[in-house]
Amino acid sequence: MSLSAGQAAASPPAPSVAQEIRILANASSGTIQGETILIRDVADVYRALGYEALWTGPGNEQRAQQLQAALHSAPEHGFSVDDLHLDKIRALSAAATPAEAAHRDVLLTDALLRYSAKLRLGAAPAATLGTDWGIAQAPFAAAPALVSAIQAGKFGELLEALPPASHQYWQLVSALRLYTHYAARGGWPAVAASSEIKLDANDPRLAILRQRLHAEDQLASTDAAPSEILAAIRQFQVRHGLDPDGRVGQKTLTELNVSAEQRVAQIAANLERWRHLPRQFGSEFVTVNAADATVDFVRDGSSAVHMRVIVGDPRHPTPVLNAQISAITFNPPWNVPVSIATKEILPRMRRDPGYLAANQIAIVNRPQDPYGFGVDWRRISRSNFPFQFQQRPGSKNSLGLIKLEMPNPFDVYLHDTPAKALFNRPGRAFSHGCIRLERAADFAERLLDQPQWTAAAIQDAIADGETRQVRLARPVPVYVLYLTAFVDEAGVVNFRNDVYGRDAPIARALGPIKTPPSTPAAAPVMAEIGCAGSPGRASG
């Protein structure tokens, strides 16, 4: 049958945006407009929602605006927008065809899935946190979460729930904004670190020192008198975990010469750590910040007990972990790890056969010669070491007089110590990984929280000399963290030396924090984060 002259073949209708989305979502290729997408997750989202456009067309404009604002905020959380397709999405914003609109819609969905995973699970691979990170994350799947939010009409709630709710996290977000501003305006001048700066002398570096302090601390004026400089230096030292002696020596000069860009990377690394932590710690918990060498017993949002601790030295770093404190042991014995017995005690025994007896360390299952006087220690080596050492309870015991029982894979505990003088040092990384408490009896009293366990009763239990374990009425979670940047209770940014070298791998994985060119950088809110004040504590 032929068409008459007045008849023409009808053109097939142009595909709709939904039809174009169906084609893209079911394509085998994971590339759209030259951009790599998470094709399986994207397909799951659109399949569950009937291949309807999510960010295009009537009724979707507000949701699309919310999404794009969130994507542009990524640098405020310390990670870049490089893989969020923003340039391509911007190029397609004035989409003229259904195919272009579908491309933009799919790219926005993929960007949201990536952004969601970064905020909920971390923007850097978990491996960058280190092999001794022992805190597991709650599972999160971005695609099902997006589908549920769209179906329930709660997209805004989804965005709000992505980042950690911790007050500490959001204070660091503000700190990052402030230090990004410092870096953008050129940071601060370097202070020559050839020798200590004498504040009461005619040192030509004093003018540069004033400028350096003023760049970060508006209270330190560029024409400050020596007494004002002294106060500013002490505040600076407190904020950086140094001895606040007011002397501008090598340690203080080193911290003064850390650049604003380095501080930005340090804050970003700590924001990343928060994203890998549980979203809720509970109403009662213990936190240790190994970088700050402090511990807090947090109850109902505030610290009920705060004290200094001693943590692992750089060769024996304290791991990041969470556990349950289930009991308190008074007068604990110490089962000496084989590594310590062979590497540290054995060489001493070769020099002094009376070392075990002098330190109340017995050889387990050797009752006829518990202190090894009959052993030829010169013939004993690490490879043929047959003994198990146990240090008996008492004043010389390395665990002190109190141990908090908190079973964990790292065999790390909070405990007392006979070496009290070490708590007076600003840097307190001296242990083999365990955490030594400054006032263990006070901490035990708060944890026991039982009428019969008064301070006097605890002292009586210690004085008795017998090993005794008392179970807590309810287990208390403990989180051992490593936060080299945090904001204290006065709203002051604190930095600590990265004694374990854990910041750099995270910072490298996060890369430079790039701000989308179409969105101006937010101006710093100077009132949000102070620059001088009291020493900080890192509680949840």
C-alpha positions as CSV (number, residue, x, y, z in Angstrom):
1,M,0.0,0.0,0.0
2,S,1.4,3.4,-1.0
3,L,0.9,6.7,0.7
4,S,-1.1,9.3,-1.2
5,A,0.5,12.7,-2.0
6,G,-1.2,14.3,0.9
7,Q,-0.2,11.8,3.4
8,A,3.1,11.7,5.3
9,A,4.6,9.1,7.6
10,A,4.0,9.9,11.3
11,S,7.3,10.5,13.3
12,P,7.7,8.4,16.4
13,P,7.2,10.4,19.6
14,A,10.4,11.8,21.2
15,P,11.5,9.8,24.2
16,S,10.5,11.4,27.5
17,V,13.0,12.1,30.3
18,A,11.8,9.0,32.1
19,Q,12.4,6.9,29.1
20,E,15.9,8.3,28.6
21,I,16.6,7.6,32.3
22,R,15.5,4.0,31.8
23,I,17.9,3.6,28.9
24,L,20.8,5.1,30.9
25,A,20.1,3.2,34.0
26,N,20.0,-0.1,32.1
27,A,23.1,0.5,30.1
28,S,26.0,-1.8,30.6
29,S,28.4,1.2,30.5
30,G,29.2,3.0,33.8
31,T,30.0,6.2,31.9
32,I,27.7,9.2,31.2
33,Q,29.0,12.3,29.4
34,G,32.5,11.1,30.2
35,E,31.8,10.8,33.9
36,T,32.1,7.5,35.7
37,I,29.0,6.5,37.7
38,L,28.1,3.8,40.2
39,I,25.9,2.2,37.6
40,R,24.5,-0.7,39.8
41,D,23.5,1.6,42.6
42,V,22.1,4.2,40.3
43,A,20.1,1.5,38.5
44,D,18.7,0.2,41.8
45,V,17.5,3.7,42.7
46,Y,15.7,4.4,39.5
47,R,14.3,0.8,39.2
48,A,12.8,1.1,42.7
49,L,11.3,4.5,41.8
50,G,9.8,3.6,38.4
51,Y,12.5,5.4,36.4
52,E,11.0,8.7,37.2
53,A,13.2,11.8,37.1
54,L,14.2,12.8,40.7
55,W,15.7,16.2,40.1
56,T,14.1,17.4,36.9
57,G,10.6,18.7,36.1
58,P,7.7,20.1,38.1
59,G,7.8,19.2,41.8
60,N,11.4,18.3,41.9
61,E,13.0,21.8,41.8
62,Q,13.2,22.3,45.6
63,R,14.7,18.9,46.1
64,A,17.2,19.5,43.3
65,Q,18.2,22.8,45.0
66,Q,18.7,21.1,48.4
67,L,20.9,18.5,46.7
68,Q,23.1,20.9,44.9
69,A,23.5,23.0,48.0
70,A,24.6,19.9,49.9
71,L,27.0,18.8,47.1
72,H,28.6,22.3,47.1
73,S,29.1,22.1,50.9
74,A,31.4,19.1,50.6
75,P,34.6,21.2,51.2
76,E,33.2,22.4,54.5
77,H,33.4,18.8,55.7
78,G,37.0,18.4,54.6
79,F,36.7,16.6,51.3
80,S,36.8,17.7,47.7
81,V,34.0,17.7,45.1
82,D,36.2,16.2,42.3
83,D,34.1,13.1,41.8
84,L,30.7,14.8,42.3
85,H,30.3,15.8,38.6
86,L,29.6,19.4,39.4
87,D,31.1,20.9,36.3
88,K,29.2,18.5,34.0
89,I,26.0,19.1,36.0
90,R,26.5,22.8,35.7
91,A,26.9,22.5,31.9
92,L,23.7,20.5,31.7
93,S,21.7,22.9,34.0
94,A,20.0,24.4,31.0
95,A,19.1,21.1,29.5
96,A,17.3,21.5,26.2
97,T,16.4,17.9,25.4
98,P,15.0,15.0,27.4
99,A,18.3,13.2,26.8
100,E,20.3,16.1,28.4
101,A,17.8,16.3,31.3
102,A,18.2,12.6,31.9
103,H,22.0,12.9,31.8
104,R,21.8,15.6,34.4
105,D,19.3,13.7,36.6
106,V,21.4,10.5,36.6
107,L,24.6,12.5,37.4
108,L,22.9,14.2,40.3
109,T,21.8,10.8,41.6
110,D,25.3,9.4,41.4
111,A,26.7,12.5,43.0
112,L,24.3,12.1,45.9
113,L,25.2,8.4,46.4
114,R,28.9,9.3,46.5
115,Y,28.3,12.3,48.8
116,S,26.1,10.2,51.2
117,A,28.7,7.4,51.4
118,K,31.5,10.0,52.2
119,L,29.6,11.6,55.0
120,R,28.3,8.4,56.5
121,L,31.2,6.0,56.0
122,G,34.1,8.3,55.4
123,A,35.6,10.0,52.4
124,A,39.0,8.2,52.7
125,P,39.4,4.4,52.6
126,A,39.3,2.8,56.1
127,A,42.8,1.5,55.5
128,T,44.2,5.0,55.8
129,L,43.1,5.1,59.5
130,G,45.8,2.5,60.3
131,T,46.0,-1.1,61.2
132,D,45.3,-0.4,64.8
133,W,41.9,1.2,64.2
134,G,39.5,-1.2,66.0
135,I,36.1,0.6,66.0
136,A,33.6,-0.9,63.6
137,Q,31.1,1.2,61.7
138,A,27.4,0.7,61.5
139,P,26.4,-0.5,58.0
140,F,25.0,2.1,55.6
141,A,23.8,1.6,52.0
142,A,23.3,4.9,50.2
143,A,20.9,3.7,47.4
144,P,18.2,2.1,49.7
145,A,18.5,5.1,52.0
146,L,17.8,7.5,49.1
147,V,14.9,5.4,47.8
148,S,13.3,5.3,51.3
149,A,13.7,9.0,51.7
150,I,12.1,9.8,48.3
151,Q,9.2,7.5,49.0
152,A,8.6,8.9,52.4
153,G,9.0,12.5,51.3
154,K,11.9,13.0,53.7
155,F,14.8,13.9,51.5
156,G,15.7,16.9,53.7
157,E,15.8,14.6,56.7
158,L,18.2,12.2,54.8
159,L,20.6,15.1,54.2
160,E,20.5,16.2,57.8
161,A,21.2,12.7,59.1
162,L,24.3,12.0,56.9
163,P,27.1,13.8,58.9
164,P,27.9,13.0,62.5
165,A,25.6,14.7,64.9
166,S,28.4,15.2,67.4
167,H,28.8,18.8,68.7
168,Q,32.6,18.2,68.4
169,Y,32.2,17.4,64.7
170,W,30.3,20.6,63.9
171,Q,32.7,22.7,65.9
172,L,35.5,21.3,63.8
173,V,33.5,22.2,60.6
174,S,33.5,25.8,61.9
175,A,37.2,25.5,62.7
176,L,37.9,24.3,59.1
177,R,36.1,27.2,57.7
178,L,38.2,29.6,59.8
179,Y,41.5,28.0,58.9
180,T,40.6,27.8,55.3
181,H,40.1,31.5,55.5
182,Y,43.5,32.0,57.1
183,A,45.1,29.9,54.3
184,A,43.2,31.8,51.6
185,R,44.5,35.2,52.8
186,G,48.1,33.9,52.9
187,G,48.4,32.3,56.3
188,W,51.0,33.8,58.6
189,P,54.7,34.6,58.5
190,A,57.3,32.1,59.5
191,V,59.4,32.8,62.5
192,A,63.1,32.0,62.2
193,A,63.7,29.1,64.5
194,S,67.5,29.4,64.9
195,S,67.3,29.9,68.7
196,E,64.9,30.8,71.5
197,I,63.3,34.2,71.3
198,K,63.9,36.3,74.5
199,L,60.8,38.4,75.0
200,D,62.6,41.0,77.1
201,A,65.5,41.3,74.7
202,N,66.0,43.3,71.5
203,D,65.5,40.3,69.3
204,P,64.7,41.4,65.7
205,R,62.3,38.5,65.4
206,L,59.8,40.0,67.9
207,A,58.1,42.0,65.2
208,I,57.5,38.8,63.1
209,L,56.4,37.0,66.3
210,R,53.8,39.6,67.0
211,Q,52.5,39.4,63.4
212,R,52.4,35.6,63.6
213,L,50.4,35.6,66.8
214,H,48.0,38.3,65.6
215,A,47.3,36.3,62.4
216,E,45.6,33.6,64.4
217,D,44.7,35.4,67.6
218,Q,43.0,38.8,67.2
219,L,43.7,39.5,70.9
220,A,47.4,39.5,70.3
221,S,48.0,42.9,68.7
222,T,50.9,43.7,66.4
223,D,52.2,46.3,68.8
224,A,51.8,44.2,71.9
225,A,54.1,44.9,74.9
226,P,56.3,42.1,76.2
227,S,53.8,41.2,78.9
228,E,51.0,40.9,76.4
229,I,53.2,38.8,74.1
230,L,54.0,36.5,77.1
231,A,50.3,36.0,77.8
232,A,49.6,35.3,74.1
233,I,52.5,32.8,73.9
234,R,51.2,31.0,77.0
235,Q,47.7,30.8,75.5
236,F,49.2,29.5,72.3
237,Q,51.2,26.8,74.2
238,V,48.1,25.6,76.0
239,R,46.2,25.3,72.7
240,H,49.0,23.2,71.3
241,G,49.6,20.9,74.3
242,L,52.9,22.5,75.3
243,D,54.3,23.5,78.7
244,P,52.8,27.0,79.1
245,D,56.1,28.4,80.4
246,G,56.0,31.5,78.1
247,R,59.3,30.7,76.6
248,V,59.6,30.7,72.8
249,G,61.9,27.7,72.5
250,Q,62.2,25.1,69.8
251,K,58.9,23.2,70.5
252,T,56.9,26.4,70.5
253,L,58.7,27.7,67.4
254,T,57.9,24.4,65.6
255,E,54.2,24.8,66.3
256,L,54.3,28.5,65.4
257,N,55.7,27.5,62.0
258,V,53.1,25.0,61.1
259,S,51.3,26.6,58.1
260,A,47.7,27.4,57.8
261,E,47.4,24.9,55.0
262,Q,48.8,22.2,57.2
263,R,46.3,23.1,59.9
264,V,43.5,22.8,57.3
265,A,44.7,19.3,56.4
266,Q,45.0,18.4,60.1
267,I,41.4,19.5,60.8
268,A,40.1,17.7,57.7
269,A,41.9,14.5,58.9
270,N,40.1,14.7,62.2
271,L,36.7,15.3,60.6
272,E,37.4,12.2,58.7
273,R,38.0,10.2,61.9
274,W,34.7,11.4,63.3
275,R,32.9,10.1,60.2
276,H,34.3,6.6,60.8
277,L,33.1,6.6,64.4
278,P,29.6,5.5,65.7
279,R,26.9,8.1,65.4
280,Q,25.9,7.7,69.1
281,F,28.1,7.0,72.1
282,G,25.2,6.8,74.5
283,S,24.3,8.8,77.6
284,E,27.2,7.5,79.7
285,F,30.6,6.6,78.3
286,V,34.4,7.0,78.7
287,T,36.5,8.6,76.0
288,V,40.3,8.7,75.9
289,N,42.0,11.0,73.5
290,A,45.4,9.4,73.0
291,A,46.7,12.5,71.1
292,D,45.8,14.7,74.0
293,A,46.6,12.1,76.7
294,T,43.4,12.8,78.6
295,V,40.4,10.8,79.6
296,D,36.8,11.9,80.3
297,F,33.9,10.1,81.9
298,V,30.9,11.6,80.1
299,R,27.5,11.5,81.7
300,D,24.4,13.2,80.1
301,G,26.5,15.3,77.7
302,S,29.1,16.7,80.1
303,S,32.3,15.5,81.6
304,A,31.8,14.2,85.1
305,V,35.5,13.3,85.5
306,H,38.5,14.7,83.5
307,M,42.1,13.8,84.1
308,R,45.5,13.3,82.4
309,V,46.6,9.9,81.2
310,I,49.8,8.3,79.9
311,V,49.5,6.6,76.6
312,G,51.7,4.4,74.3
313,D,55.0,5.7,73.1
314,P,55.6,5.9,69.3
315,R,57.0,2.4,69.2
316,H,53.9,1.0,71.0
317,P,51.0,3.3,70.0
318,T,47.7,3.1,71.8
319,P,45.2,1.7,69.4
320,V,41.8,3.2,68.5
321,L,39.2,0.9,70.0
322,N,35.9,0.6,71.8
323,A,35.1,-1.9,74.6
324,Q,33.0,-2.2,77.7
325,I,34.3,-1.6,81.2
326,S,32.8,-4.4,83.1
327,A,34.7,-4.5,86.4
328,I,37.3,-2.9,88.6
329,T,40.2,-5.0,90.0
330,F,41.9,-3.8,93.1
331,N,45.5,-4.9,93.7
332,P,45.8,-6.6,90.2
333,P,48.7,-8.9,89.3
334,W,50.4,-8.2,86.0
335,N,50.9,-11.0,83.5
336,V,54.0,-9.7,81.7
337,P,53.7,-10.1,77.9
338,V,56.3,-12.3,76.3
339,S,57.5,-9.4,74.2
340,I,58.3,-7.2,77.2
341,A,59.8,-10.2,79.1
342,T,62.2,-11.0,76.3
343,K,63.0,-7.5,75.0
344,E,63.2,-5.6,78.2
345,I,63.4,-7.9,81.3
346,L,65.7,-10.6,79.9
347,P,68.6,-8.2,79.2
348,R,68.3,-6.8,82.7
349,M,68.4,-10.3,84.2
350,R,71.7,-11.0,82.4
351,R,73.1,-7.9,84.1
352,D,71.4,-8.3,87.5
353,P,70.1,-11.8,88.5
354,G,68.2,-10.2,91.4
355,Y,66.0,-8.0,89.1
356,L,62.9,-10.2,89.3
357,A,63.0,-10.4,93.1
358,A,63.6,-6.6,93.5
359,N,60.6,-5.9,91.3
360,Q,58.3,-8.6,92.8
361,I,58.2,-10.5,89.4
362,A,57.8,-14.2,89.8
363,I,58.2,-17.0,87.3
364,V,54.8,-18.7,87.0
365,N,54.8,-22.5,87.9
366,R,58.4,-22.4,89.3
367,P,57.6,-22.5,93.0
368,Q,61.0,-23.9,94.0
369,D,62.8,-20.9,92.4
370,P,60.2,-18.2,91.7
371,Y,62.8,-15.4,91.1
372,G,65.1,-17.4,88.8
373,F,68.2,-17.3,90.9
374,G,69.1,-20.8,89.6
375,V,68.7,-19.9,86.0
376,D,71.7,-19.2,83.8
377,W,70.1,-16.2,82.0
378,R,73.1,-15.9,79.6
379,R,71.8,-19.1,78.0
380,I,68.3,-17.9,77.6
381,S,67.3,-16.1,74.4
382,R,64.2,-14.7,72.8
383,S,63.9,-17.8,70.6
384,N,64.1,-20.3,73.5
385,F,62.4,-18.3,76.2
386,P,60.4,-20.9,78.3
387,F,59.1,-18.7,81.1
388,Q,55.9,-16.8,82.0
389,F,56.5,-13.8,84.3
390,Q,53.9,-12.4,86.6
391,Q,54.4,-9.2,88.7
392,R,52.7,-9.6,92.1
393,P,50.3,-7.0,93.4
394,G,51.8,-4.1,95.3
395,S,53.3,-0.7,95.1
396,K,55.8,-1.7,92.4
397,N,53.3,-3.3,90.1
398,S,53.2,-1.8,86.7
399,L,49.4,-1.8,86.7
400,G,49.4,0.2,90.0
401,L,46.7,-0.6,92.5
402,I,43.6,-0.5,90.2
403,K,42.8,-1.9,86.8
404,L,39.7,-1.3,84.8
405,E,38.6,-4.6,83.1
406,M,37.7,-3.9,79.5
407,P,38.4,-7.0,77.3
408,N,39.4,-6.1,73.8
409,P,41.4,-7.6,70.9
410,F,44.4,-5.3,71.6
411,D,44.8,-6.3,75.3
412,V,44.9,-2.6,76.2
413,Y,43.5,-1.4,79.5
414,L,43.0,1.6,81.7
415,H,44.9,1.3,85.0
416,D,46.8,2.9,87.8
417,T,50.6,3.4,87.8
418,P,53.3,3.9,90.4
419,A,55.1,6.4,88.1
420,K,53.1,9.5,89.1
421,A,55.7,12.0,88.1
422,L,55.2,11.4,84.4
423,F,51.7,13.1,84.6
424,N,53.4,16.5,85.0
425,R,54.9,16.3,81.6
426,P,53.0,18.0,78.6
427,G,53.7,15.1,76.3
428,R,52.7,11.8,78.0
429,A,53.5,9.0,75.5
430,F,55.5,6.6,77.6
431,S,53.6,3.3,78.0
432,H,53.5,0.1,75.9
433,G,50.0,1.0,74.6
434,C,47.9,0.8,77.8
435,I,46.4,3.9,79.4
436,R,47.6,4.9,82.8
437,L,45.2,7.0,84.9
438,E,46.3,10.0,86.9
439,R,43.8,9.4,89.7
440,A,42.6,5.8,89.3
441,A,40.8,5.7,92.6
442,D,38.6,8.7,91.7
443,F,37.8,7.2,88.3
444,A,36.9,3.8,89.9
445,E,34.6,5.5,92.4
446,R,32.6,7.2,89.6
447,L,32.4,4.1,87.5
448,L,31.3,1.9,90.4
449,D,28.6,4.4,91.4
450,Q,27.4,2.2,94.2
451,P,26.7,3.5,97.8
452,Q,29.0,1.0,99.5
453,W,31.9,2.0,97.3
454,T,32.9,5.3,98.8
455,A,36.4,6.7,98.4
456,A,37.2,5.3,101.9
457,A,35.9,1.9,101.0
458,I,38.1,1.9,97.9
459,Q,41.2,2.8,99.9
460,D,40.3,0.0,102.4
461,A,40.2,-2.5,99.5
462,I,43.5,-1.3,98.3
463,A,45.1,-1.4,101.8
464,D,43.9,-5.0,102.2
465,G,46.4,-6.0,99.7
466,E,44.4,-8.9,98.3
467,T,43.4,-9.1,94.6
468,R,39.6,-8.3,94.4
469,Q,37.4,-7.8,91.4
470,V,34.2,-5.8,91.7
471,R,31.7,-5.8,88.8
472,L,30.1,-2.6,87.7
473,A,26.3,-2.3,88.2
474,R,26.1,-1.8,84.4
475,P,28.9,-1.9,81.9
476,V,30.2,1.4,80.7
477,P,31.4,1.9,77.0
478,V,34.9,3.2,76.5
479,Y,36.1,4.8,73.3
480,V,39.9,5.2,72.9
481,L,40.2,7.8,70.1
482,Y,43.1,9.7,68.4
483,L,42.1,13.4,67.8
484,T,45.0,15.7,66.9
485,A,42.5,18.6,66.4
486,F,39.5,19.3,68.6
487,V,37.6,22.2,70.1
488,D,37.5,22.5,73.9
489,E,34.5,23.4,76.1
490,A,35.4,27.1,75.7
491,G,35.0,26.8,71.9
492,V,38.7,27.0,71.4
493,V,40.5,25.1,68.6
494,N,43.3,22.9,70.0
495,F,46.0,21.1,68.1
496,R,48.2,18.2,69.3
497,N,51.4,16.8,68.0
498,D,50.7,13.8,65.7
499,V,53.0,11.6,67.8
500,Y,52.0,8.4,65.9
501,G,52.1,9.9,62.4
502,R,48.5,9.0,61.6
503,D,47.3,12.3,60.1
504,A,49.4,12.2,56.9
505,P,47.9,9.1,55.3
506,I,44.4,10.4,55.9
507,A,45.3,13.9,54.5
508,R,46.9,12.3,51.4
509,A,43.8,10.2,50.8
510,L,41.5,13.2,51.1
511,G,43.7,15.3,48.8
512,P,43.4,19.1,48.4
513,I,40.0,20.5,49.5
514,K,38.8,22.2,46.4
515,T,35.9,24.6,46.5
516,P,33.4,24.6,43.6
517,P,34.2,27.6,41.4
518,S,30.5,28.6,41.1
519,T,30.1,28.8,44.9
520,P,32.0,31.5,46.8
521,A,33.8,30.4,49.9
522,A,31.9,31.1,53.0
523,A,33.2,33.9,55.1
524,P,34.6,32.7,58.4
525,V,32.4,33.2,61.5
526,M,35.0,34.5,63.9
527,A,32.8,34.3,66.9
528,E,32.2,30.6,66.4
529,I,35.7,29.5,67.1
530,G,38.0,31.3,69.5
531,C,41.7,31.4,69.2
532,A,42.8,31.6,72.9
533,G,41.7,30.0,76.1
534,S,41.9,27.0,78.4
535,P,43.2,23.6,77.5
536,G,40.8,21.4,75.7
537,R,39.3,18.0,76.2
538,A,38.0,15.7,73.5
539,S,34.8,14.1,74.7
540,G,32.0,12.8,72.5
